[in-house]
């Protein structure tokens, strides 16, 4: 029972304190890629903790052994011991329901988000086939519209869409920077990043960490796409292009656009002097995020070493083996011999 409690406490602390710690300082803005990884690690850690807490209630800790026969025998013994009492059976059933419910809820919401996004993109592509024309010079679709806007439709039939007003207000270099921004969204599969975050928020709307993660990830993927464009074009060029696209508003549903409500904030960031994170700090953040993500697995796996030790028949384990034999979990002939205890 200790492992499920520890995992629940871990998930609660991560969900409450995690967003506060991630929002401290300006490192998210200075390194959007690391910020995306950190928010995904936090969300994954909370979700994984809940799953493993349920699994730890449903299935006793499995022994860490490479011997298949010993592993299967140990599993059978532990399962019989777990479900031999009403309390153990009730805890096991509760844990199984929790684990299955969490996994099924998230899987359903993720599938629904992805199906909805795909349906929306297909609908937009069908509409664009009627009203847009192909610009082979830039490899984009152009739509007649008085508002300057640029966005991309990810997925199998991915496309970049520009309005005629955008072509009019952007010079050659600015337009190339905007296209670099949109291609960064497509190559980075930022639509999948957002689908995972939106599914978590929909599945568990009462968890503030998931709501914060969706909001922050939407902002960070735009910053990362800006940084990709800056690798090839001057920062002020990218900033000026965003200014001219700012009035375009948010991109259509399931699309990712260069303009939108965050454009002015991104312009101020691009206009400021470049201040990237150093390699040492990036490595520290990556390590912390990896530890956060691996934490639930480590907490669930630590007791396995003790179980494996018990099944090696040391002196201290003899009594427990006899008890299991008495319960019918282990034949008396397979209990540790008395000679093992005396030796």
N, C-alpha and C positions, 0 to 999 in steps of 0.2 A: 504493500500500500504506500510505501514511502516514495517510490519513483513517480507514480501518478501525481501525488501532492506536490512534489518538487517541480514537475513539469508544468503543472497549473500555475504555481507561483512564478516560475520562470516566464511563462507566457504573459501573465498579468503585468509583471514588472517591465517586460520588453514592450508591451502594448502601451503602457502609461508613460514610462520614462523615455522610451526610444525616440518618439517624435520630438520631444523637447531637446534631447541631446543632439539629434541630427540637425535641428534648426539653429543651433548655437553657432555663432561666427558666420563667416562668409565663404567657408570652404566649398559649400554646395555650388555656389555661383562660380567660384574660381575653377572648379573641376566637375562639370556636370556628369561626365562619364562615371566618376567615382560616386557621385551622389545617386545616380540611377542604381548602381550596384548596391549601395548601402540601403536604400529604401526597399529594394527587392529582397535583400537579405533579412531586413527587419520583418517584412510581411511574411516571408517564407518561414522564418523562425517561429513566429506566433502560430501560424497555421500548423506547422510540423509539431509543435509542442502539444497542441490540442489533439492531433491525431495519435501521437505516441502515448499521451496520457490515457486515452481510451484503449489503445492496444495493450498497454501495460496492465490495465485492469482485466482485460479479456484473456490475455495469454500470459502466463508466468514468464519470468525472465528466462530466456533461452541460454543454455550453456555455450560458452565459447570453446569449441573443440573441432578439430579437423577430422575426427573419426566419425564417419557417417552412422555406423551402427550405434556407437555410444551416444551420438547426438539424438537419434531417433528414440532410443531407449530412455534417455534423460527427459526428452520432451513428453513422452507418454507418462512417465512417473510424475512429472510436475503438473501436468494437466489433470491427472487423476487426483492428486493431492489438492489441487485448486478447487475442483468442482465436487469434492467429496462431502463438503459441508454446505448447508443452506446459505451461509454468509458469503462463502467463496463463490458459489454459483451466482448469487445475486450481483456481486461485484463484477464478475466476469461478463454477465449479460449486459449490465449497465455500461461497462467499458466498450463492449462490442457495438452496442447501439450508438454510443457517442462517436466512436471512430467512423463507423459506416455513415452516420448522419452528416458529420463534418465533410467527409470525402465526397459523399453523394451531392450534398448541397453545393459545394464549390464546383464540382464537375458539371453539374446541371447549369449553374450560372455561367460558367466559362463557355460551355457549348452554346448556350443561348446568346451570349454576347458575340461570339464569333459568327454564328449563323445570322444574327441580326445585322452585323457589320457587313458580312458578305452579301446579304440580300440588298442592303442599302447601296453598296458599291455597284452591284450589277444593275440596279435601277438607274443609278446616275450614269453609268456607262451607256445604257440604252438611250437615255435622254441625250447624252452628248453625241451619240451617233447620228441624231437627227439635227442637232443645232450647231455642232462644232465642226471646224475644219482642221485638217492636219497641216502643221507647219514642219516640213521636213528639215529645214535648216536647224531648228532647235530641238526637234524630236518631241514636240508638245502638241496638245490640242488647244485651239484658240476659239474662244466664245465671244461673240459681240456683246459687250456690256459697258455701261458708262462708268462703272466703279473699278478701280485698279485692284486686282486680286490675283493670287497665285496659290495653288494647292496641288496636292498629289493624291491619287487614289491607289493605295497599296493593294497587294494581293496578286492573284494570277494575271489579271489583265491590267497591271499597274500602268497608270498614266499620270503625266503632269499636265495641269490645265492652267492656262493664262487667259485673262480677259484682254480684249483689244485696248482697253484703257491702260492696262499694265504695260503693254508693248509701247504705248504712246509716251508714258511718263518715265520709263526706265531707259537709261542709255545702255550701250552695249555691255559695258563692264558690270553695271548694276544688274542687268538681266542675267548675265552669266553667274553672278553671285547668288541670285535668287534660285536659279536652276541647280546650283551646287547644294544649296540648302535643302531643296526638295529631294534631290537624289540621295542626300544623306539620310533622310527619313526612310526612303525606300530600301536602301542598302542595310540600314540598321534594323529593319523590321520593327520600327517603333510602334506600329499598329498592334503587334503582339504584346509589347510592353504594356500598352494601355488596356488591351483586352484583359490581361491577367489582373491588373489593378482594379478595373471596373467590375470584374467578376467577384473579386474579394469584397468590394464595397457592397455590391448587391446581395451577396450571400450572407454577409454578417454586418448589416448596417449600423449595429450598435457598438461596433469596435472602432473607436476614434482613430486608431493607428492606420486602419485600412482607408478611411476617408482622407486622412492627411496624405497618405502615400499616393493616392490617385491624383490629388491636386498637385503635389510636388512633382510627380513624374511627368504630368502634362507640361509643366513649366520647364523641367530639366531636359526633356527631349528636344524642345525648341532651342535651348541654349547649346546643346550638343550639336545640333544641326548648324547653328550660327558659327560655332567654333570650327566645324568642318569647312564651311565656306571661307572662313578667315585664313585657313591654311593656303588658299589659292588666290585670295583677293584681299586688298587692304581693308582694315577694320572699318574705316570711315566709309568705304564704298558699300560694304554690307549694311552699315548703319543707315546711310542715306537711302538705300533701297527699301529698308524696312519702314522708314518714315513715309515714303511714297505709297507703301502698301498698307499703312496702318488703318486707313479709312475703310479698307475692304471688309473689316469685321472678321468674325470667326469663319473657319472653313466649314463646308457642308458636313453633315453627319458622316462618320466613318472616314473622313478625309483629314489630311494634315496640311496646314497652311503656313505660309511664311508670315502672314500678317496676324491680325487678331488683337485681342485685348492686351496681350503681353508684349506687344511690339514696342511700345514706348519704354517700358522697363528694360527691354533688351537693347534698345538704342542707347540708353544711358550707360549700360554695361559696356557696349562696344566702344563708346566714345571715351571711356576712362582708360588710363594706361593699363597695358597688359600686366597681369599679376597672377601667373599660374602657380599652382602648388609645386613645391619641390619634390623630387623623387622619394626622399625619405618620408615625407608626410603622406604621400600617395601610398607608399608601401604599408605604412602604419594603418591607414584607413582600410586598405584592402584586407590586411590581416585581421583587423577588428571585425569587419563585416563577415569574413569567412568563419571566424570563431563564433560569432553570433548565429550564423546559419547552422554550424555544426554542433552548437551547444546542446540542443534537444537530443540529438543522436548520441552524443557522448553521455549525457545524463541517463539515457535509457540503457546504454550499453555497459556502463560501469559495473552494475551488479552481476553481469554475466561472468566476470572473472571469478567472483566469489562462488558462483554456482559451479563453474568448471572445477574450482579447487575442491569443492565438496565431493564431486564425483571422482576425484583421484584417490579416494579411500585413505586419507590421512587419519590420524588418531581421532581428531576432533569431529570427523565426519561419520564415524562408525555409528554413533547413536542415531543420527538422522537417517542413515540408511536402514537401520533396524526399524525405526518408526515407519518409514515408507513401506518396508516389507510387511509390517503389521497391518498397515492400511490396505494391503493388497496391491500397492503400486509397484512393488518389486518382489520377485520370488525370494523366499528365504535363502535359497542356495546361492543367489547372486549378491546377497549382502556381503559387506566386507568381512573377510575372515578375521577370527579372533587374533590370529597371528599378526595381522596388520596393525591391530591396536597395540599388541604387546611389543612389536618391533618399533 
